[in-house]
Amino acid sequence: MATNSSFDISTGADLQEVDNAVNQTVKEIGQRYDFKGSQATVDFDRANAVIKLFADDEFRMKQLVDVLLTKCAKRGVPAKNIKVGDYEPATGTAVRATATLTQGIDQETAKKMTKAIKEHGFKKVQASIQGDEVRVTSPSRDELQAVIAFLRSQDFGIELKFGNYRG
């Protein structure tokens, strides 16, 4: 009797690496000439996985976001999982923005993934949503490898992690 193999699909950023990237961003804007005398700040709310940005004007905000995304990329934080919101006016010409980190697969994206797997026509492959992850099971390990390759070729708007492989 064949036993089923499975793996989990998840997403998320290592919050410690995000914290390190935010600290590096703060250090860099403190040293950069174009930020001299500026009130630019970056705050990381670890509990809610949110980064709050504040800058004197839109130009500096764009620079601040660029530095943050660059530091995150260097620390291995997927840029697809960082959603920078619209710039909100603050006092005078100052602007605020909020960057949210995607820490799990939302229900809508999980449904799209399971539907795509079923529509592709893999043999004996089952995909099920389990909280903020998707579990894929099949008696054939080769089919699971094909599912991983298929999902990597698709764009669901988030960085996918494949783990918990059980044979």
N, C-alpha and C positions, 0 to 999 in steps of 0.2 A: 504494500500500500504506500503510495506516494504521500509524503508529508508536505504541507504547504510552507513555502518560504515567504518572508515578508520584509518590508522596509517601511520606514516612516518618512514623510515629506514634511519639513517644517521650515520656518524662517525666523530670523531675528538677528540682532546684533549683540555682541559681547559688550555688556554695559561698562565693564572695566575699561575696555579699549576706547569706548566712546568718551568716558571720563578723561582718559589720558589725552585723547584728541582735543577735547575742550580745553584742558589745561595748556596744551601746546599752542592752541589758537590764542588764548588769553596772553600767553607769554609773547607770541609773535606780534600781536597788535600793540603790545606795550613797547616793543622795540622798533616798530616800523615808523618811518618818517611821515608817511601820509596819515598816520593816526596820532601824531603829536598834538597834544591839547584837546584831543577828542574824548567824548564821554562814552565811547563804544564799550559794551559789556556783553559777555556770554555767560549764561547760567544754565547748569544742567540739573534738571529735576529727575533724579534717578528713579524715584518711586513711580512716576507717571511716564517715564521714558520720553521726556520733552526737553528740548533745548530752547531757551528764551534768548533772543538776540535783540540788542538795542544799539542804534547808531545815530549820529548827528544828522545824516541826510541819506537819500537813496543811494548815492554813489558809494558812500562808505559802507552802507548795508550790503551792497552787491560785493564789495571787496571782502567784507566780513564773512559772508556766506561762502565765497570762493575759498578763503583761507580754511574755514571749517571743513568744507567738503574735501579739500586737498589733504588736510591732516587726517580726516576719517579714512580716506582711501589708503593713505600710507600705513595706517594702523590695521587695515584689513576689514574695516567696517563697510559693508556694501552700500554704495550710493543709492541704489534702487530702494533701499529700505529707509531712506531719509526723505521725508516730504516737508519741504519748506513752504510755509503758508504765505499768503499775501502780505505785503507790507502794510502796516496800519499806521496812520499818522499819530504822532504823540505831540508833545508840546513844541510849538514853533515848526522848524523843518525836520525835527527828529522823527525817526520811524522805528517801529517795533515789528518783529516777526517771530513766529513760533515754528520750530522744526520738530516734527513728531517722528519717532522711530517705530517702525513696524516690528512688533515682537511676536506675532503669531499670524497664522493664515486666517483671514476673516471668512465668514460663512459663504459669502458670495463668490470669492475667489476659489474656495475649496470646492464649491459646486461646479464651477467652470472646469476645474482640474479633473474631477471625477467624470464629468460629462465628456471631456476631451478624450480621456482614457477609454471610456466605453465606446465612443464613436469611432475611435481609431481601429477597433476590431482586434484587439489582442485576445489570444485564446486563453480561456480559463483564468483571466485576470480579474480580481475583485478590488475595487477601490472604495474605501469607507471613510467618512469624516469622523474624527475622534477629537472633539474639543477644538483646539487650534492647530491640529495636525491632520494629515491624510495618511491612512495606512493602506498599502497596496500589497495584496497577497496573490500567490500563484503557485501551483505545483512545480512550475518550470523556472529555474533560475535564469535561463536564457531570456525568457519572456520579461522577467523583472529588469534585466539589463536593457532590453529593448524599450521598456517603459521609461526608464531613467533617461536614455538617449532621446526619446521622443519629447519628454518634458523639458529637457535642457534646450531643445530646439524651439520651444514655444516661449512666448512672452506673456507672463501673467502680471507684470508690473512689480514683482517682488523677486528678491534673490532666493532661490530654493536651496535648501540643505537636505541631503539624503542621508539618513542615519538609521540606527537600530536594525541593521540588516541581520535577519535571522534565517538560517538555512536549515 
